[in-house]
Amino acid sequence: MNNIIENIIKQEPFVGEDGLDYIKVTKEILTPRKTYLKGTINGKYRGDKIPDENEKSDLYDFEIYEAEVNCNSIDDFCKNKPFIFPNDFKNIDAQKKIKGNPFPKSKLPKVLPVIISANNKTFGINVLEPKLYEFSVVRKLHQIEGNEVFGSFNAYITGFVFDYERKEEEEIIGPIIIDEPEPPLINPPSTCHWYETGETETKPNYIRYEYECKLHNHKKWSPWIYINSPYPNHPDSGNCLGELIGLIGIILGLIFFVAIFPSLLYFIGFYILIFLISWLSPYLKWIFRGIGLLFLFFFIGSLINLFVSNSNNYTPKPTVFDDSRERNETIKPIVDNTNTDIKNDYLIKKYREWKDYDGKIYSGYYTLKMSDVKKANFYKNNLNVNMSNINSYDKVVFSLKEYDKIKLNGVYKLFDSIQNKNKLSKVKFAEMIVSFVQDIPYVLILEDNCDANLYNDNFTRKYLLTPNAKCSGYQKFGINTPVEFLANLNGDCDTRTLFLYTMLSYYNYDVALLSSEFYGHSILGINLPLEGKKYFYNNQEYTLWETTLIVKPGLIPNQISNTNNWRISLKSQ
């Protein structure tokens, strides 16, 4: 910590009040500094199975390859003083009792690259000598494929960032005495006759003249001559009366032109501006260097933002075609005394209007039974599936689809009436159904409360902190069934994809519901002759179709386009 570095930034010569030469040296002093930090960390890990003689080992040697650290305030950073766990971590999560279980230090690298979030800003750093506590694996995202394991984790972290604290100092060196040989001005040697060439050099309060030898074409400079004026005339060339007359003539000429041509004032202002720029030129270079540094910081910030946006932080922002009738629904009692099961039932009637990709407008009403909505919710809440692996999620979406598919006659009739009226092709009919869902505003569906402080995963936390975030909490499995979605129009990616999968499979399309634990996202795949991004499975091509944005099939954002990170959860054929 004592390795202080000194760099010379610039040296500026100047003449002091005593008329002698000095140099002002500006130095950069860099002092080593350790900035300790504390916070929560969430990220991703992967590992390889540790082999043994019987090939029955369940141990894995894994590494952290992507992580983000969240810091709450300036108190989470400290200069040259490490944080002690768990005493210094009480302000991070006051409601949770921190036990202080450390993560094995041997499993951590000495340098951990992370993306740090603090004060609504993100930037990349290297955390040195990181220490993790309360390490927990997100079970839903933990996957095992052959001899590899990967998934996501949450933990508390402390460590430090090494940098240098910078300050500038100025030092005056001088006076500087320069001995220069004097040229022979008086009685030059007989071998050379010196005469003035007319060339001069000046510096503040000094001037010197150039001399040339007629016989040998040699040139020399006279010593520096101290003068009172910074712009002297040669002693032999002065003509005070002539200069005075010339100055009076210039002043009278300016008065004449200003009086005759007022517009010349603009030119005078222009030349004054040029004079100011030339006068300020020694300082402007530092101003432009500062502007250049700002552009460099903006460029680096854009690169960091690009890196973050290309991770799994995919935030859908649908564009909505709205109609005032869509905000109202009609609820009428069902009168049927012959069936006691629905004697106290109600019929929900909702209006929808939306556009397809060609701008064609579709509209109509669909109906639902209140009893079907309640039954769908009851079935979901009582569905007993242990979410211990990724196949558990597939069982959930399959069960919800099977239970609801016979209770959607109201929306089937709406789509049938549109088809009978417009005679749509198989591709256009599918586009009409998908755009019906894409037009509906995005609502995040969560299994717990809609409180950003409860979540460590990057997408959920950031989305809930946005001003216009919409969320529906306390929904089991974090999903709405197809019937529930039609009733409340609240749905995120997997709710929408499950509904569309149910619709298109009803109409005998070869469709797939694709899931990605890596991206934390769900998407539709359809086997149709369409252009765009494909998912290949058993010699079949499924065009990928985003359900949370109004986009055509095959147009997939770059940050979720790696098909190696997708898998099929449901397949209709």
C-alpha positions in Angstrom: 0.0 0.0 0.0 3.1 2.3 0.1 3.9 2.0 -3.6 3.0 5.6 -4.5 3.4 6.4 -8.2 4.3 9.9 -9.5 3.8 10.9 -13.1 4.6 14.2 -14.8 1.5 15.5 -16.6 2.9 18.7 -18.1 5.7 21.2 -17.9 5.0 24.9 -18.6 7.9 27.4 -18.9 7.2 31.0 -17.8 9.0 34.2 -16.9 8.9 35.3 -13.3 8.5 38.8 -12.0 12.3 39.0 -11.8 12.6 38.5 -15.5 14.2 35.0 -15.2 12.9 31.7 -16.7 11.1 29.1 -14.6 9.2 25.9 -15.2 5.9 24.9 -13.6 5.7 21.1 -13.3 2.3 19.5 -12.8 2.5 16.0 -11.2 0.0 13.2 -10.8 0.2 11.4 -7.5 -1.4 7.9 -7.4 -1.8 6.3 -4.0 -2.9 2.6 -3.8 -6.4 2.1 -2.3 -8.6 -0.8 -1.4 -12.3 -0.2 -1.5 -14.2 -2.9 0.3 -17.8 -3.7 -0.5 -20.7 -5.7 0.8 -24.0 -6.7 -0.7 -26.1 -9.5 -2.1 -24.9 -11.5 -5.2 -26.9 -13.6 -7.6 -25.5 -15.3 -10.6 -24.9 -18.5 -12.5 -22.7 -21.5 -12.1 -21.6 -24.5 -14.1 -19.6 -27.6 -13.2 -18.3 -31.0 -14.2 -18.9 -34.2 -12.3 -16.0 -35.5 -10.2 -15.2 -39.0 -11.4 -14.7 -41.9 -9.0 -14.1 -45.6 -9.3 -17.7 -46.7 -9.2 -19.1 -43.7 -11.2 -21.7 -43.1 -8.5 -20.4 -39.8 -7.2 -22.8 -36.9 -7.0 -20.0 -34.4 -6.4 -19.3 -31.6 -8.9 -16.4 -29.2 -9.4 -18.2 -26.1 -10.4 -17.3 -22.4 -11.1 -19.2 -19.1 -11.1 -19.2 -17.7 -14.6 -21.7 -14.8 -14.4 -22.7 -12.7 -11.4 -24.3 -9.4 -10.3 -23.7 -7.7 -7.0 -26.4 -5.4 -5.5 -25.4 -2.7 -3.0 -28.1 -0.7 -1.2 -26.3 2.5 -0.2 -22.9 4.3 0.1 -22.6 2.6 3.5 -21.9 -0.7 1.6 -18.5 0.7 0.5 -15.6 1.4 2.8 -12.0 2.6 2.1 -9.2 0.3 3.3 -11.3 -1.4 6.0 -12.9 -4.8 5.4 -16.5 -5.7 6.4 -17.1 -8.4 9.0 -19.8 -10.9 8.4 -22.5 -11.1 9.7 -22.3 -8.0 12.0 -21.9 -5.5 9.1 -24.6 -7.0 7.0 -27.6 -6.3 9.2 -28.8 -3.3 7.1 -29.0 -5.4 3.9 -31.9 -7.7 5.0 -33.2 -6.6 8.4 -36.1 -9.1 8.3 -33.9 -12.1 7.7 -31.8 -13.7 10.3 -28.3 -14.1 8.9 -26.5 -17.2 10.3 -23.1 -16.6 8.8 -22.4 -19.9 7.0 -19.3 -19.3 4.8 -18.8 -20.7 1.3 -15.6 -22.7 0.9 -12.8 -20.3 0.0 -11.0 -22.9 -2.0 -14.0 -23.0 -4.5 -13.8 -19.2 -5.1 -11.3 -17.6 -7.5 -9.0 -14.8 -6.2 -10.6 -12.5 -8.7 -14.3 -12.6 -9.4 -15.6 -10.5 -12.4 -19.1 -9.2 -11.6 -21.6 -6.6 -12.7 -22.3 -4.3 -9.7 -25.6 -2.4 -9.3 -25.7 0.7 -7.0 -27.6 3.9 -7.0 -29.5 2.7 -10.2 -26.2 2.4 -12.1 -24.4 -0.7 -13.3 -20.7 -1.3 -14.2 -18.3 -4.1 -14.4 -15.6 -4.6 -11.8 -13.2 -7.4 -10.5 -13.8 -8.3 -6.9 -10.5 -9.4 -5.2 -10.4 -12.0 -2.5 -14.2 -12.5 -2.6 -16.0 -14.2 0.4 -19.5 -15.6 0.0 -21.9 -16.5 2.8 -25.3 -18.1 3.0 -24.8 -19.6 -0.5 -28.2 -21.0 -1.8 -29.0 -22.6 -5.1 -32.3 -21.7 -6.9 -33.7 -25.2 -7.1 -36.1 -24.4 -10.0 -33.1 -23.4 -12.2 -30.7 -26.2 -11.1 -30.1 -28.6 -14.0 -28.1 -31.7 -14.6 -27.2 -32.8 -18.1 -24.9 -35.8 -18.3 -21.7 -35.0 -16.5 -22.5 -31.3 -16.4 -24.5 -29.2 -13.9 -25.5 -25.6 -14.1 -28.0 -23.2 -12.5 -28.4 -20.0 -10.5 -27.5 -19.1 -6.9 -28.0 -16.3 -4.3 -25.6 -15.3 -1.5 -24.0 -12.5 0.5 -20.6 -11.2 -0.7 -17.7 -9.1 0.6 -14.4 -8.3 -1.0 -12.5 -5.4 -2.3 -11.7 -3.5 -5.5 -8.1 -2.2 -5.9 -7.5 1.1 -7.6 -5.4 4.3 -7.1 -6.5 7.5 -5.5 -5.4 10.4 -7.6 -4.4 14.0 -6.8 -2.3 16.7 -8.6 0.5 18.7 -7.3 2.5 21.7 -8.8 6.2 22.4 -8.4 8.1 25.4 -9.6 11.6 24.7 -10.9 14.1 27.6 -11.5 15.4 30.1 -12.2 16.9 28.5 -15.3 20.1 30.1 -16.6 20.9 29.4 -20.2 24.3 30.3 -21.4 24.2 31.0 -25.2 27.2 32.1 -27.3 26.9 35.6 -28.5 27.4 36.3 -32.2 30.0 38.8 -33.2 27.9 42.0 -33.5 30.7 44.5 -33.2 34.0 44.2 -35.0 33.4 40.7 -36.4 36.4 38.7 -37.4 38.0 39.5 -40.6 37.0 36.1 -42.0 33.3 36.9 -41.8 31.1 40.0 -42.2 27.8 39.6 -40.3 24.6 41.4 -41.2 21.0 41.2 -40.0 18.7 39.0 -42.1 15.5 40.6 -40.7 14.3 37.5 -38.9 13.5 37.7 -35.2 12.3 35.5 -32.4 10.3 36.7 -29.4 9.1 35.5 -26.1 7.4 37.5 -23.3 9.6 40.6 -22.7 12.5 39.2 -24.8 13.6 39.4 -28.4 16.6 38.3 -30.4 17.8 38.8 -34.1 19.2 36.6 -36.7 22.6 37.4 -38.4 24.2 35.9 -41.5 27.8 35.8 -42.8 28.2 37.0 -46.3 31.3 34.9 -47.0 30.3 31.6 -45.6 26.4 31.6 -45.4 26.6 30.9 -41.7 23.7 32.1 -39.5 23.7 33.0 -35.8 21.3 34.4 -33.3 22.0 37.4 -31.0 21.5 37.0 -27.2 18.1 37.5 -25.8 17.5 41.3 -25.2 15.2 42.3 -22.4 12.5 44.9 -23.4 9.6 46.6 -21.7 7.0 45.8 -24.3 6.1 42.2 -25.3 6.0 43.2 -29.0 9.1 45.5 -29.5 10.4 47.1 -32.6 13.9 46.8 -33.7 16.0 49.7 -32.2 17.0 50.8 -35.7 13.6 50.5 -37.4 11.4 52.6 -35.0 9.5 55.5 -36.4 7.2 56.8 -33.7 5.6 59.6 -35.8 4.9 57.2 -38.7 3.3 54.7 -36.3 1.2 57.4 -34.7 -0.1 58.6 -38.0 -0.8 55.0 -39.1 -2.7 54.3 -35.9 -4.9 57.5 -36.3 -5.6 56.5 -39.9 -6.8 53.1 -38.8 -9.1 54.5 -36.1 -10.6 57.1 -38.5 -11.1 54.3 -41.1 -12.9 52.1 -38.6 -15.2 55.0 -37.5 -16.0 55.7 -41.2 -16.9 52.1 -42.0 -18.9 51.6 -38.8 -20.9 54.8 -39.5 -21.5 53.9 -43.2 -22.0 50.2 -42.9 -23.5 49.2 -39.5 -23.6 45.6 -40.6 -19.8 45.6 -40.2 -20.4 45.3 -36.5 -21.1 41.7 -37.1 -17.7 41.2 -38.7 -16.0 43.1 -35.8 -17.8 40.8 -33.4 -16.6 37.8 -35.5 -13.0 38.9 -35.3 -13.3 39.6 -31.6 -14.5 36.0 -31.2 -11.5 34.8 -33.2 -9.2 36.8 -31.0 -10.8 35.4 -27.9 -10.4 31.8 -29.2 -6.7 32.4 -30.0 -6.2 34.0 -26.6 -7.8 31.1 -24.8 -6.2 28.4 -27.1 -3.8 27.2 -24.3 -6.8 26.4 -22.1 -9.2 25.1 -24.8 -7.1 22.0 -25.4 -7.8 20.9 -21.8 -11.5 21.7 -22.3 -11.6 19.5 -25.4 -9.7 16.8 -23.6 -12.3 16.9 -20.9 -15.1 16.6 -23.5 -13.2 13.7 -25.0 -13.0 11.9 -21.7 -16.7 12.4 -21.2 -17.4 10.8 -24.6 -15.0 7.9 -23.6 -17.0 7.3 -20.4 -20.3 7.4 -22.3 -18.8 4.8 -24.8 -17.7 2.5 -21.9 -21.1 2.9 -20.3 -22.8 1.9 -23.5 -20.6 -1.2 -23.8 -21.5 -2.2 -20.2 -25.2 -1.6 -20.9 -24.9 -3.7 -24.1 -23.3 -6.5 -22.1 -26.0 -6.3 -19.4 -28.8 -6.2 -22.0 -27.3 -9.3 -23.7 -27.6 -11.3 -20.5 -30.8 -12.9 -19.3 -32.3 -9.5 -18.4 -35.0 -9.7 -21.1 -37.8 -7.1 -20.4 -40.8 -7.4 -22.7 -42.5 -4.1 -23.7 -45.6 -4.8 -25.7 -47.4 -2.2 -27.8 -51.1 -2.2 -27.2 -54.0 -1.4 -29.5 -56.7 -0.3 -27.1 -60.4 0.2 -27.4 -62.6 1.7 -24.6 -64.9 -1.3 -24.8 -62.1 -3.6 -23.8 -62.0 -2.0 -20.3 -65.6 -3.1 -19.6 -67.0 -6.6 -19.2 -70.6 -7.8 -18.9 -71.5 -10.3 -16.2 -75.0 -11.9 -16.5 -76.6 -14.6 -14.4 -77.2 -17.9 -16.2 -80.8 -18.9 -16.0 -81.2 -22.7 -16.4 -83.4 -24.4 -13.8 -82.9 -27.8 -15.4 -79.3 -28.0 -14.3 -78.7 -27.3 -10.6 -74.9 -27.2 -11.0 -75.1 -23.9 -12.8 -78.2 -22.4 -11.3 -76.2 -19.8 -9.4 -73.6 -19.4 -12.2 -72.7 -16.3 -14.2 -71.6 -15.6 -17.7 -68.7 -13.2 -18.3 -68.7 -11.4 -21.7 -65.6 -9.6 -22.8 -64.8 -7.5 -25.9 -61.4 -7.6 -27.7 -60.1 -5.6 -30.6 -56.6 -6.0 -32.1 -54.5 -5.7 -35.3 -52.6 -8.3 -37.1 -49.1 -7.7 -38.7 -50.7 -6.2 -41.9 -52.8 -3.7 -40.0 -56.0 -5.6 -40.4 -58.4 -5.1 -37.5 -60.2 -8.0 -35.8 -62.8 -7.7 -33.1 -65.5 -9.6 -31.2 -66.9 -10.8 -28.0 -66.0 -14.1 -26.1 -67.7 -15.6 -23.1 -66.6 -17.5 -20.0 -68.5 -19.1 -17.2 -67.7 -17.8 -13.7 -67.8 -21.3 -12.4 -65.1 -22.4 -14.9 -62.8 -19.6 -13.7 -63.3 -20.6 -10.1 -62.7 -24.2 -10.9 -59.6 -23.5 -12.9 -58.2 -21.5 -10.0 -59.1 -24.2 -7.5 -57.6 -27.0 -9.6 -54.3 -25.0 -9.9 -54.1 -24.3 -6.2 -54.6 -27.9 -5.3 -52.3 -29.3 -8.0 -49.7 -31.4 -6.1 -46.4 -31.2 -8.0 -43.1 -31.2 -6.3 -41.0 -28.5 -8.1 -37.7 -30.3 -7.6 -36.5 -30.4 -11.2 -37.2 -28.9 -14.6 -39.5 -31.8 -15.6 -41.8 -30.7 -12.7 -42.6 -27.5 -14.6 -43.6 -29.5 -17.7 -46.1 -31.5 -15.6 -47.6 -28.3 -14.3 -48.2 -26.7 -17.7 -49.5 -30.0 -19.2 -52.0 -30.5 -16.3 -53.3 -26.9 -16.6 -53.7 -27.2 -20.3 -55.5 -30.5 -20.1 -57.9 -29.3 -17.5 -58.8 -26.0 -19.2 -59.0 -27.0 -22.9 -62.6 -28.0 -22.8 -63.7 -24.8 -21.0 -62.7 -22.4 -23.8 -65.7 -22.7 -26.1 -66.4 -19.0 -25.9 -63.0 -18.0 -27.4 -63.2 -20.9 -29.9 -66.4 -19.5 -31.2 -64.8 -16.0 -31.6 -61.9 -17.4 -33.7 -64.3 -19.6 -35.7 -66.5 -16.6 -36.6 -63.4 -14.6 -37.7 -62.3 -17.5 -39.9 -65.7 -18.0 -41.5 -65.9 -14.2 -42.3 -62.3 -13.7 -43.6 -61.4 -17.2 -45.0 -57.8 -17.0 -43.6 -55.0 -19.2 -44.7 -53.4 -21.5 -42.2 -50.5 -19.1 -41.6 -52.8 -16.0 -41.4 -55.2 -17.8 -39.0 -52.3 -18.6 -36.7 -51.1 -14.9 -36.9 -54.6 -13.7 -36.0 -54.6 -15.9 -32.9 -51.1 -15.0 -31.7 -51.6 -11.3 -32.3 -54.7 -11.5 -30.2 -52.4 -12.3 -27.2 -49.5 -10.1 -28.2 -51.7 -7.1 -28.1 -52.6 -7.6 -24.4 -50.4 -5.6 -21.9 -47.7 -7.5 -20.1 -48.4 -8.4 -16.4 -45.8 -10.2 -14.3 -47.3 -13.3 -12.5 -45.5 -14.2 -9.3 -46.0 -16.9 -6.7 -45.3 -14.5 -3.8 -45.9 -10.8 -3.1 -45.1 -8.1 -5.8 -42.3 -6.6 -3.7 -39.0 -6.0 -5.4 -37.1 -6.5 -2.1 -38.2 -10.2 -2.0 -36.4 -11.1 -5.2 -32.7 -11.4 -6.1 -33.0 -12.5 -9.7 -32.1 -9.6 -12.0 -35.2 -9.5 -14.2 -37.9 -9.7 -11.5 -36.2 -7.1 -9.3 -35.6 -4.6 -12.1 -39.0 -5.0 -13.6 -40.8 -4.4 -10.3 -38.8 -1.3 -9.7 -39.9 0.3 -13.0 -42.5 3.0 -12.6 -45.2 1.4 -14.8 -44.7 -2.2 -13.7 -47.8 -4.4 -13.6 -47.8 -7.5 -11.4 -50.2 -10.1 -10.1 -49.0 -11.8 -6.9 -49.7 -15.0 -4.9 -50.4 -17.1 -8.0 -49.4 -20.7 -7.5 -46.5 -21.8 -9.7 -46.2 -18.1 -10.9 -48.7 -18.8 -13.8 -52.3 -18.2 -14.8 -54.3 -21.0 -16.5 -55.8 -20.4 -19.9 -59.2 -19.8 -18.4 -57.8 -17.4 -15.8 -55.9 -15.5 -18.5 -59.1 -15.0 -20.5 -60.9 -13.8 -17.4 -58.4 -11.2 -16.1 -56.1 -10.7 -19.1 -53.1 -10.9 -16.7 -50.2 -12.8 -18.2 -46.5 -12.9 -18.6 -44.5 -15.1 -20.9 -45.4 -18.6 -19.8 -49.1 -17.7 -19.2 -49.4 -16.4 -22.7 -47.4 -19.2 -24.3 -49.5 -21.8 -22.5 -52.8 -20.2 -23.7 -51.6 -20.0 -27.3 -50.3 -23.6 -27.2 -53.8 -24.7 -26.0 -55.5 -22.6 -28.8 -53.3 -23.7 -31.7 -53.2 -27.4 -30.6 -57.0 -27.3 -30.6 -56.9 -26.2 -34.2 -54.5 -29.1 -35.1 -51.3 -27.0 -35.5 -48.0 -28.7 -34.8 -46.9 -26.4 -32.0 -44.4 -26.6 -29.1 -44.1 -24.8 -25.8 -40.4 -24.0 -25.3 -38.8 -23.1 -22.0 -35.5 -21.7 -21.0 -34.2 -21.8 -17.4 -31.1 -20.0 -18.6 -33.1 -17.0 -19.9 -36.0 -17.4 -17.4 -38.4 -17.1 -20.4 -41.1 -19.1 -22.3 -41.8 -18.9 -26.0 -43.9 -20.6 -28.7 -42.6 -22.8 -31.6 -44.8 -23.6 -34.6 -44.1 -26.0 -37.5 -45.2 -23.8 -40.5 -43.3 -22.6 -43.7 -42.2 -19.3 -42.1 -39.0 -17.3 -42.3 -36.9 -16.5 -39.2 -35.2 -18.2 -36.2 -35.8 -22.0 -36.0 -35.6 -24.7 -33.4 -34.8 -28.1 -34.7 -36.2 -31.3 -33.1 -36.2 -34.8 -34.7 -35.9 -33.4 -38.3 -38.7 -30.9 -37.6 -38.4 -27.1 -37.8 -40.2 -25.0 -35.3 -40.3 -21.3 -36.0 -39.8 -19.4 -32.7 -42.6 -16.9 -31.9 -42.3 -14.3 -29.1 -45.6 -13.8 -27.3 -45.0 -10.7 -25.2 -44.2 -8.4 -28.1 -46.2 -7.5 -31.3 -43.7 -9.1 -33.7 -43.9 -11.6 -36.6 -42.9 -15.2 -36.2 -39.1 -15.8 -36.4 -38.1 -12.4 -35.1 -36.4 -13.1 -31.8 -34.4 -10.6 -29.8 -30.6 -11.3 -29.8 -30.4 -11.7 -26.0 -32.6 -14.8 -26.1 -31.8 -16.2 -29.6 -29.3 -19.0 -28.7 -31.3 -22.2 -29.3 -28.9 -24.3 -27.2 -30.5 -22.6 -24.2 -34.1 -23.7 -25.1 -35.9 -27.0 -24.6 -39.4 -28.3 -25.4 -41.8 -28.6 -22.4 -44.9 -29.5 -24.4 -45.4 -30.7 -28.0 -48.8 -31.2 -29.7 -47.8 -33.7 -32.4 
